[in-house]
């Protein structure tokens, strides 16, 4: 699910500061920031310049300076075009090696804008304080493009508010000082193609004295039990913490709301005074007393109106809320079914639509929208994090969002979701597990369950109760950029790894979901996303992701649907449909987007399989459906999608759904079913009783115990493909020459979905690189990334090569990626392996093509993407743990063979599915006679249901075959060898040994 990171650090104003010609007599001279005549170049930090940015490669707008006869000022204007799916805009940063600018003498900033009449908001952001434009405090406002032609837009500094969704350095003093300004940025509208023109950005007017002082309240919402007192703290703050030089008054009164004065509360009014000389940080209080009336009631609101003189007022007036009480749905002793029915019976259509709506936390126009639209859920997309990115900041952020739900009638808590696909990967310092492809290589369901448990504990400790994982896709073509999100190419392997659901959720009946170390899991992406046909994608530049899965009904059932029945049986709480389309041979429908396939969602998933959780859409996925927006909503809801992930369009979705129901095009019965499913999971999670973060487990995030699980998973995921002469394991006495791009790069070894959606190279999060792990193991190591250091006098070389991070269709082969090693990695392999015996470790999300280099490599390891614990890789390199991993996917000889999978009629890979040498014990002796005896014993294990014994017999037979075959892997050997592993996973031990016997004869 594509997750765009939040808006990158944007800035405000710059350029040559030249006075304007005309001004009001009492005002200081206007100061030009940008005339767009070429005085400021297109450049980025540290130089002064204008630059673009965006969430995807096609999101940054195109900019140019254009001569226009109608230019409001000068001869040229800045023009641009845009088509933004995630986020995008442009910035003017001042030079970082020069002093910041002082704007404190002015009232605001203004610019000429050529309106297009789109009705869309244009966000304008300024940067205050800090070291430079990309490390400052962000303040934002906006204007609406609801006019045509040129118009001068004025943005008073008093309209700017502190950004709560993103701050590059965590915020500085939360006060707009204006004395150290670093530039400005404009964020352009999302989801529409457009063009713009801007000219004459300048500072204008005389500074408003309220800029130096501001009044804030301790919270926007103050819940209180009926009969209790609410205390609202009102605080005066000033720029630089200086005392105020003029008095500030705050008149207050309770007025409006749903609570009745004199019946539900005692009205209050009055004035708070902060005399001249009052110190910054001084606080006064207002108390509101509520009254008991002994009747069961929904929550009632008491707005406290504040009128501020002499300072900037709060962004919004605080609100006292008398908590809902006495209603059956609030009784934790009642069965969940009865609580859901009671609450659902009380809700309006608008409240139901809100529960079906999920917004991105950084895309909310205002925090008050949570209550205004009764939102049911928020999420953090990849890289959408609080600042600072710490467990405490996550908990504080989510608690602040939950607080907003207390201002709704029934105080239904949010269910907050994240993509914790290999640990709590959005959180800096979290334990990052191997990606699923590596977990599939472990063939260790118990260990995989433990990785899920660690992930759940770290996620829930930050206040997040919902994880968009695991991915149950069956990857069938390694050109797919999501291959590493799959446990493997065999549905039986995927099913065996679904112990992760219990690690995340606990018991299948959902009774553990309210624990502080468990989260709601998500089976994704329903169904067939791993089987899309190469070249069928129509999403941007993607080649296979979000394409069409072309299958017979039998193939659909056997390959792609099977893992979902297992997930349902394990009690998975939510399911996410795929972006892809499904084209079932013979059904006469052709390719149909999964979010529109009611036959699969309502019919198969909810009907035949008995799934009783709720279905959450993928990121903006309904926008890919045919027709207008109302058709998108109508189609997806009717098909069985219960909650819509509409990150930026939450208002449109909620209002459109209400309209569709009232027009009779969507049944309210379908809405009630969706909301009942959502509420059921919220009750199971215990959110009504404990909506706020339980941070008792936060100290364990990234702990030694948690990292030990990840380290073991990394070790067991290593697949030894070749080991001529027993080169591995290494000895600590050997002098080892280490080279390659991925030896000392924790970002590369963690892959995509690490801190950000796409991930990135470098030291992005705490952990241990493979090189560091080797050194910590006591190895005598020389490191040269490019193999340029002298190679003489070394006993063995270790070359760690592979891919750099990517996620989703961005990583598709043909979309800037291929399966060959980079030129630098090829050179490192050639240099080291020509000079000494060498082991090559491939750190990647999918097999890499080694071509004719394989004969010159003594040992080859598929290291996959091991996560932050590179010491686990070192553990098997030095023999602390044995190599036990097996290939979860077929390793091809060439890209022309793709797709290639176990069970194919034509099957001639470099290494077959299930291949994996071991250093656990010497290879067992024996030949055909031994295999015959093993087959007889395995058939007896079949009859007795002795799974452990049967698996051990198959493992012994596999090692005998690998020992005889060596590196002479023919098609006649590969096919039965791979099929044997499938039979092993499905519990057919005798058949598996029979297949291995056929492979032995072919060796």
N, C-alpha and C positions, 0 to 999 in steps of 0.2 A: 504494500500500500504505500503510494508515494507520499512522502512526507516532506514538505518543504520546510526548511529551517525558518525561524522567525526573521523579520526584517533585519537586515544587516545594519551595522552601525551607520547611521546617516548623520549629516551635518548641517550647518547653517552659515551662511553668508561669507563673502570674501571679495577680494579684488582690489582694484585701485580705489582709494577713498577720495573721490573728487566731489566738491560741493555742487549741489544743484543750483540752478540759476534763480528760481523763485521760491519763496517760502513766506509763511505767515510771519509778521513782524516780531511776535513774541516767541517764536520757536527758534531753536538752534538750526543751523544750516542742515538741509538734507544731505545725506552722505550716500554716494553711489556705492553699491556692493558689486553689481554686475551690469555692465552696459551691453555686453555680448557683441562688442565690436572687434573681438580678437585679443583683448588685453589680458584675458585669462585663458591658458591653454587647456586642451583636453589632456589631463594628466591626473595622477593620484599620488597619495602620500609617498614620501615625505614632502614632495614639491607641492606648491599651490596648483590647483587645477580642478577641472570639472570631470567627473567620471560616472559611469553607469554601473548598475548592479541588479541582481535578480536571483530568484530561487532556482531557476533552471537555466540551461544554456541559451534558451530562446526568450527568456524573460526580460533581460536588460533592454531598454528602449534604444532606438537608433537616434543619434543626435547629430546636428550640424548647424553651423552659423549660416543664416540665409539672408541675403539682401532682399529687403521688402520695401516697396515705396510707401506702404502704410505703417512702417515701423513707428511706434509711439515715441521713440527716442533714438536718435542716431540713424544709421543706415541699415543695420543688421539686427536680426532677432535670433534667438535660439529656437529651433524647430525640431520636432521629433515625431516618430511613429512608435506604436507599441501594440503588443498583443500578449498580455500577461496572464498566465494560468496560476502562478503561485504568488509572487510578489516581485516588484521591480520599480525602479525609479532612477533618479540621478542626484548627485551630490556636488557641492562646491566646498572643498576643504581649503582652509588657509594653510600656508606653508608652515610645516611643523618646526622648522629651524629659525622661525622668526617669532616675535612676541604676538600673543593673542590680541584681538581687537576689543575695544571698549565701546559698548553700545548703550551704556547706562544713561546717557543724556537724552535718549530718544524714547518716543512713545511706542514705536513699533516698527515693523518692516512692511513694505508694500511692494507690489510688482504689477506689471501689466500682463494680463492673461487674455489670450484670444479664446473666448468661449465657444464651445461646440454644442452647447445645449444638451449635454448628455444626462444631466441631473446627478452625476456621480461626484463623490467627494474627492478632493485632492488634498492629501495630507502634506503639511508643511512643518518641517522639523528644524530646530536650532540646537546648537551644541554649546554648552556652558561649562567653563572650567576644565580641569584636567590637563593632561600633558600635550594633547594635540587633538585633531579632529576625530580620530578614531578611538580615543580614550577619554571621552568627555561625558558630561551628563546630558541626557536627551530630554528635550521639551517639545511638545507638539501641539498643533492646532490644525484646522482644516478650513477650506472654503468649498463651496459647491459650484460646479460648472453648470449653472442653470440659466445661462445667458449666451448670446451669440455676439461675435465681434469683440473688439478690444475693450477691456474694462480694467481700471486700476483697482486692485484688491488690497485693502488695508487689513493688516493683521496686528492688532495691538498686543504688546507683550503680556498684558493682563489676561489675554485669552489662552495663553500657552499653559499646558498642564504637563506635569512630570509623567514620563512614560513608566507605567507599572509592569508592562509585559516584557520589556527588554531594556537593559542598561549594559553597555559594554564593559564597564568597570564596577558594576554593582551600585552605581549612584555615588555621589560625592557628599553633598550636604542637603539635597532635596530642596534647595532654595535657588531660584533663578536670579543669579547675581548680575549678569550682563556685563561684567567688567573684564571677563576673559572669554571671548567668543571665538569659535573656531570654524564657523561655516553654517551652511544650511543644506537641506535636501527636500526633494519633492517625491512623494510616493504616488504612483499613477494607478488608475482604477484597474481592477482585476476582472477578467472574464469578458472583456469587450475589446475589439480592435478600435484603435483611435489614433488621432494625431493631436499635436498641441503646438503652441507657440507662446513664448514668454519673452518679456523684455523689461529692462529698467528696474531691477531689484535695488531697493534703496531703503535707508533708515529715515524716518520722518518724525516730526512732532516733538513735543516736550515730554520728558519722562513723567509717568504717573507716579505720584508719591507712594501709592499702595504697592508698587513693585518692591519696595524695600522691606515691607512687612506683610505677613500673611497670617490669617487665622485658620486653624485646622481643628478637626475633632478626632477623637481617638478611634472612632469607627463610624461607618455609615449606617450600620444597623445595630440596635441595642435590644436583643431579646430579653424578656423578663417573664418569669412565671406570674400568673394572675395573682394580684394582691401584693406583688413585690415592688421594689423601687428600682428604676433605671437611673444610672448616673452617667451623664454625658460630660466628658472632659473637653473643654475648649481651650486651645493653646495658641499663644502668640509666638511667632518665630520671625526672625529678621535676617537679612543678608549679613553674613559675617558675624552673626550673633551680637551685633551692636544693639544697645538699648534704643527704643523708639524715641524720636525727638518730638513727636506730636501724640496726643492721646488717641487711643483706639477704643471704640465702643462697639459692643455686640448686643443688639436688641434681640430678644428671643420670645417666642410664644408657641404654644401648641395649637395647631389649627389643621383641620381637614382630617383625612384618613378614614379608616373604617371603624375605629373605636369611638364610642360615644362619650363626650365629655360629661362628667358628673355621674355617669353610670359605670363606665369602664375605667376611667382615670380622673384624677383631679387636674383641671387645667392649670397651667403655669404661664407666667409672662414676666418680663423684667428686662434689665439691662446690666450687662457685665462691662466694667470699665477697666481699661489698661492705661493708666496715666502716662504722660510723657516721662521718660526715664525708666519705664518698665523693662526689665531684662528679657531678652529672648529666651523662650522656653517656659515662660510663666503660664500657669494653668489655672483656670477657673472652672467651676462645675455647675451644672444644671441638673436638678433631680426631678424626676417625674414619678409620681406615686400612682400605681394602678389599683383598681378596686375589684373585689371578688363579688360575683353574682351567682355562684353555685350552679351555673348551667354549663353543659358541654358545648364548646364553641371552636370554630376555626380560629386561626391567628387573626389578630386585629392590629392595625397600624395607627401610630400616633406621630405624625410628622412634627418635627421641631424646627420651625422657621427661624433662620438667623439672618439678621440685617446688620452688615458690618460697615462701619464708617472709619476711614483712615487706614485701612489695610485691605489686602486681597481676601475675599471671602472664600470659604471652602468650596470645592468643586461641586458639592451637592449638600443639601441639608440633611442632617442626621434624622433617623427614624427610630422611634421606640416601637417595639413589637411585643404585644401580649401573646405569649405562646399558645398554640392550639392545645386543648386539654379536654379530657373526658370522652373523646370519640373512640369508637371501637378499634379503628385501625392503629391507634397509638398503644394498644394493650399488647405488650410483648408476650403475654401468656396465651393469647389466641393463636390458633393455627394460621400459618401464612395465607392459606387459601381464603379464610374468612377476613383477614385484614385487607387483602387485596380487593375482595368484593366490596367491602364497606367503603374503602377509599375511592374506588372507581365509581361507585354509585353517587358520590358527592361532587365529582369533578365536572367542570364545564368542558365543552368541546375545545375551547382555546387552551385550557390546562392540559388536556390530553395531547393536543398537538405539540405543546411544549415538551412533554415527556418524550416524544418521538424525535426530538431535535437535538443534535449534537454539534457544538461549535468549537472552533479552535480557540484556545485561551488567548492567543495574541491577536485574534481577529475581531474580538468584541468591540463594538463601537463605544460602549461604556459598561463598566461593571454592573450598573443597575439593570442592564438588559437581562441578566440572569433571572431577576424577579419579574421584570416587565413582560418577558416572553415565557416565563415559567420553564426555563430550559431544563431538560432532563439530564444532560451530560455535557461535559467539556472534555477535550483531549489535548495532549501535547503531541504535535507531529514531530518527526525526526529533527532534533536540534532545537525544539521549542522548549526553552528552559527558563527558569527564573534567574535573576542575577543577584547575588552570586549563585553559581550552580552547586549548591550544597544541600545535604539532606534537610537541614533546618529551613533553608529558603524554600524548598519544595513544600514542606509541611505548612509553612506560614502562608505561601501562595494559595494552596488548595483550601486551607482553613478559611482564608479570606473569601474565596469563591463560595464555600459552603455557607458562610455567614449570610451571604446574599439570599440564599434560599429561605432563610428564616423570615424574610419579609413577604413570603407568599402565603396564601390562605391555608394551605395544608402542610407547609414546610417540608415538602418532599425533597430529600437530599439529592445532590448531584451524584452521578457515578462517573468518576474521572478515569480516563483511559490513557495508556501509553503503549508504544511499541517496544516492549522489553523482550526482544526476540533472541537475545543471547546474554542474559543478565539485564540489569537495569541500565541499559546501554546509553540512555540519555544523560545519566548522572555521572559527573566527574568523580572519580574515585571508587565507583562501584566495581564489583567483581564481574568481569566480562568473560563469559564462557566461550568455548568453541562454537562456531555456527553449527546449525543442524547437520550439515553435510559431514562434519567431523564427528558429531554425536552418533550419526548413523554408522560411521566406521568403527565405533567402539563395540558394537553388538552387545552392549551392556545395559539392558533396560533398567536395572536397579540403580546404576550410576546416573542414567539419564533422569530418573525420578528425583535423585538428589540434586541435580543441577536445577531442576524446576523448583524444588523446595527453597534452594538458596535464592534464586531469582525472586520468588514470591515474597520471601522474608524481606529482602532489600527494597522491593517495590512498595510493599504495604507500609514499611516503616517510614516512608516519605509521604504518606497520606493517600497513595494511589491504590484503589481497590480493584482495578481492572487492567488486564494485560491482553493486548492484541497478539496473542501467541497461544499455541504453536501453529506453524505453517505445516499443513498436512498434504501439501502438494507432492505429487509423484513426478519427479523430474525425468523427462524422457528425451531431452535434447540439450546438451551442455552449452549450446550457443545462447541459451536463455540467461539473462542477467540475474535472475533470481535463483539459479541452480543451488547456490549454497544455503538457501533457506529451506531446502528439502532434506529429509533424512536419507533419501536415496531414490533409485529408479524402480525399485520393487515394492509394490504395495504391501507385501508381507513384511518387509523391513520397516516401512513407515508405521504399520500397525504395531509392531513390536516395540517401537520407540514411544508409543503414546502413553507410556507410564508417566511421561512428563506432565500429563493432565492432572494426575494425582499429586505430583510434586507441587503443582501450582495451586490446585483447588482443595486437595484433601479428598475425603471420602466422596464416592460417586453420588450420594444422596444430597450433597450440598450442605450437610450439617457442619462442616468445618469452615465454611466460607466467612463466618463472622470472627474467625481467629485473627489475631494481629499479625500472623505470618502467612496468610493465604490470600489469594486473589482470584477473581473471576477470570477464567481462561477463554480463549477464542480460537476455534478451529477455522482455519482459513487456507486457501480461498476456494470456496465451494462454487463450482466443482470443475476440475480438469485444467486448472491454470498451468500445470506442468506439462501438458500435452499439446500446447499451441504449436501450430505449424509455422516453420521458419518462413519469413516473408509475408505473413498474413496480417501483421500489425498495421494499423492505420493511425496510431498515436504518435504524432510528431515524427521523430527520426528513429523510433523504436523499430526493430526488425522482427521480433518474436513475442516480446512481452505484450500482454493485452491483445493478443491476436486471436485466432480462431482454432478451437480444438475440434478436429474432424475425427469422429469415432463411430463405430457401430455400437448398438445398444449393449452388446456383450462386452466390448472393450471398455465402455463407460462403467459398467457394473464391476468388472473384474479389476480394473486398474485404478480408476479415479474415485469411484464411490465407496469402495471398500473401507478406506481409512475413516470415513465419516461415520459409518455405522459403529465402528470401534469407539470413536470419540463420543457419540451419543450414549453408548452403553457405559462409558466411563463418566457420564454426567456432565460433559462440557457445558458451560453456562451460556456461551454465545457462539454464533457462527457468522462469518463474514463471507459474502459472495465475492466472486472473482470479477475483475474488470473484463476478463476474456469473454468471447462468445462461444457458444456450444452449437455444433452442427452435427446432429445425429443422423447417420445414414438411414434413409427410408422414412423419416418422419414428415417429410414434405415441407418443413419450415425453413430450411436453410440456416445460416448462422444467426443466432439470437443471443443478445447480451444476457449474461447470467442474471443481472439485476432485474431482468424482465421475464425470467423463466419461472412462472408460477407453477408449472408442472414439476419443476425440480425442487423449488423452495417449499411451496405449500404441499405439493403432492408427495415427493419422495422424502425430503428432509423432515418436515413436520408431520406428514401423514404416515407413510410407510415405516420410516425409521423411528418415529415417536419422539422427535426432539421437542422438549418442553421449555427450552430457554428462549432467548430472543435473537433475532437476526439483525446485525448492524451492517450498514452499507460500507463500502470502501470510500476513500477520500474523494468527494465530489463525483462519485461514480454515476449518480443518476443523470448528471449532465451529458453523459455519453449516450443516453437513450434517444430514440427518434422522437420528433415532434417538438412542440413548444414546452415551456417549463411546466405548465399545468399537466401536460401529458407525461412528463418525466415523473412527477410526483404521483400521479394517478397510477401509472404503470408499475412503479416500484412497490408502492404500498399494497396494491392489489395482488402483486406477485408474492407477497409475504415478507417483504423487508419491514422490520418493526421500528428500527431507529435509523435516521439518516445522518450520516457524517457529512454535514454541509458546512465546512469550516468557515467560509466567508458569507454564505448565503442563508444563515439561520433565520433571519427575519422573513425572507422571501418564502422559504420552505414552510414555516409555521403558518403564515397567513394564507398561502396557496392551499395547503392541506385543509384548513378550515373552509375555504371557499369551495373546494371540491366536494367536501362532505355535505355542505349545505345545498350544493347544486345537485346532490344525489348521484354524483359520479364515483364517489368512494363511499362505501357503506360504513356507518358508525360502528356496526358490529365488528368489522375488520379493524377499525381503530381501537375498539375496546379490547380485542384480542391482543393487539400489539402492546398496548399500555399495561394490560394485566401481566404479560410476560416480562416487561421491563420492571414493573413494581415488584414482582415475585423475586427477582434477583436482588433488588435493593433491600428487600426485607431479609432475604437469606444472608446477605452481606452484613447485616446488623447496622446498616447506615441510619435507620430511623432512631435507634437508641444511641449510636455513637457516630455522628456524622463527621467529627473532626479527627485529625490524624492521631494515631497511637504511635508515638515515636520511641517507645521503649526499646525497640529493636534497632534503632538507628546506629547505636555504637557498634553493631556487628556488620554494618555495611563496609565491604572491602576488608573484612577482618581476616586474620590468618586462617581461621577455620573455614571460612567461605572460600578463600583463595585455594585452600588445600583441595577442595572439591573440584574447582576449576583446573587445578594443576593435574589432578588425576585424570580428569576428562581429556585434557590436552595430551597426556601421555598415552592413554588408551586409544586416542583417535589417530595416532601415527600409524601409517600403513607402510610396511617394509616391502617394497616391490621387487627389489633385487639386492643381493648381498654376496657377491662373488668373493670367495676366499674368506668368508666370515669377517669382513672388514668391520662390521658393526656387531656388538657395541665397541666403542672406543675405550682405550685405557687412559687413565689420568696421567700415566707416565709418558704418553705420546706427545710429541710436539705437533699441534694441530694448526693448520693454516685455514682461517675462516674468511670467506669472501661472499659477495652477492648482495643485491639490493635489499633483501628482506631479513638479513641476519640481525640487524640492530635497529629495527623500525617497528615499534609497538603499534603504530597506526596501521601499517600494512598487514601485520599479523592478526590484527583484530578485524579488519575488513570494513565493509559498509555497515550502516546502522550502528555507528560507534560515535557518540557525542553529537554527531550530526547525521542527517539522512544518508548522505553519500559516504560518510566517513572521510578520513584524510590521512595522509602520511605523516610521520613524525611522532614526537613524544607528546601525544595528545591526552594521555591519561596515565595514572600511576600503574605500574606493573613491571614485569620482567621480560626483556626481549630474549630471543633465543641465544644471542651472543652472551648476554649477561648470565643467563642460566648455565651456559657452558662454563663460564668463568667461575660461577658460584659452585659448580660441581667439582671444582679442583683441577679443571683442565689447563694444560699449558698451551695457551692460545695466542696466536698472532692474528690480528684482524686487518684486512685491507679490502674495503668495500668493492673497489674496482679491480682488485687483484694486481695492483700496480707495484706493491711492495715485493721485495725479493722472495722467491719461493724456495730457495735452497735451504737445506738442513731441516726440513719438516718431514715428519713421518706420514702424515695423512692430511688431505684437504677436505673441508666441508664447505660446500657452496650452497648458500640459501637464496633461492631465486623465486620468481613467481609474479603475482599480480599486485597492482595497487588498488585501493578501495573503490568500490562502486556499489550502487544499489538499483534494483529494478531494471527497467528498460534502458536506463543510462548505460548499463553494463552489457547490453546485448552485443553479441558478435556482429560486426558490420555497422555498429553505431559507435565507431571509434575504438573498438576492441577486437582482438582476435585471440586465438588460443596458443600463439607462439610466444616464446620467451622474448623479452626485449633484447635489442642489440647489445646493451651493456651486460645483461645477464648471460647471453650466449658467449660473449667474450670472456667473462669471468669463468664459466664452465670450461671453455676451451683452454684457457691459460692454466688453471689449476689442475685439471685432469690430465693435461699433457705433461705436467711436472711431477706428479706423485699420484699414489692411489687416492681416489676421491669418492666422497659421498655427496650426492646432490639432494637437497631438500626442496620440494616444491611447495611453497606457501601460496595457496590459491583457493578460490571458491569452486573450482572445477578442474578437470584434468587439463594438463598443458601438453602440447605436442613437442616431443623431444627429437623427432626425426632420426637422422643418422648419428646423433650424438650418443644414443643409448649404449652401443658397444664400448665406448670409451669411458663409461661411468661404471665404477665398481659397485657402488651401492646407491639405490634410489629410494627415496622416502616421499610419500604423499603426506604432507604435513597439514593440508587443508588450511583453515583459518583458526588457529588455536586460541585466540583471545589474549588476555593480558598476562597469562601465566606461561611465559616461554620456558620457565624452569621445567615444566612438564615435558617439553620436547627434549631438553637436556637430560632428563631422567632416563629416557629410553636410549638416547645416543650413548650414554656412559654406563648403561646396564643397571641402573638403580631399579628400573622397572623393565620388563621385557616388552618387545614389540608384539602386540597381539591384534592390532587393527586389521580389518578387512575392507576391501573396496566397496563403498556403498553405491557406486556407479561404475559402469564400464569405462575403461581407459582406452581411447581409440588410437589407432595408428596415424590417422589423418582426418582432417576436417571433412573430407569427402565421404567418410563413413557415417557421419552424423545424419539422422539420429541412429544410435546403436544401443540396444538394450537386451538384457537377459530375456531369452525366449525367442529372439529373432531367428528366422530360418537361416539367413546369411549372417554369420557371426564370426568375425576374424579380428579380434581386437589386439592391441598391444598387451593388455592385461585384462583378463575377464573379471566380471562382477564376482565379488567374494574372494578375490586373490589377496593374499597377505601372508608373508613369511613371518616366522616367529623366532625369537631368541629365548623363549621360555624354557624349552628343553631341547636336547638334541632331537633331530627328526627321528621319528620311530622307524625301526627297521621292519622290513617285510615287503612282500610283493603281492602277486595275484592271489596266492593262497591266504595270505593275511587278510586281504580285502574280502575274500569270500567268507572268511570267518566273521569279520566285522559286519558284513551284510546280514548274516544269519542272526547275530546278536542284536543288530539294529531292528530287524523285523520283530524280534521278541520284545524289544523295548516298545515298539509300536503297539503291539497287542496288550502290553501291560500298562500302557500310558506312562511309561517311565521316561519323562522328558529329559531330565538331567543326564541319565545314562545314555539315552539315544543321541543327545547332542554331543556328548563326549566321544562316542564311537564315530560319529560323522567327522568331528574335528581331527581325530587320529587318522582317518582315511584321507582327509584333505591334505594333511601334512605329508603323507606318503606320496601322494600324487605330485605335490609341489616339489618334493625332493627329487623325484625321478625326472620331472619336466625341466627343472632349472629354468633357463631363459628360452627354451625351445617350445614356445607356446604356439601351437597350430590351431587352425579353426576346428579341427576334429577333436582337439583336447578342450578348447575354450568353451564350446557350447555346453557339453554335459557338465563341465566343472561349474559354470555359472548356474545352470539349472539345479545342480545339487544344493547350492546355497538357498535357493528359493524353496526347495522341498524341505530343507532343514527348518526354515523359518515357519513353514506351515505344518510342522510336526510329522512329516513323512520321512522317518529316519532310514528305514530300509531302502526306500526309493532313492534317497540321497546317496547312500553308499553305492547303490547300483550305478547311478550316474557317474560317481567318482571312479568306479571300476572301469567304466567305458572311457573316461578321460585317461586313466592309467594305461589302458591298452593303446591309446592313440599317442602317448608320450614317446 
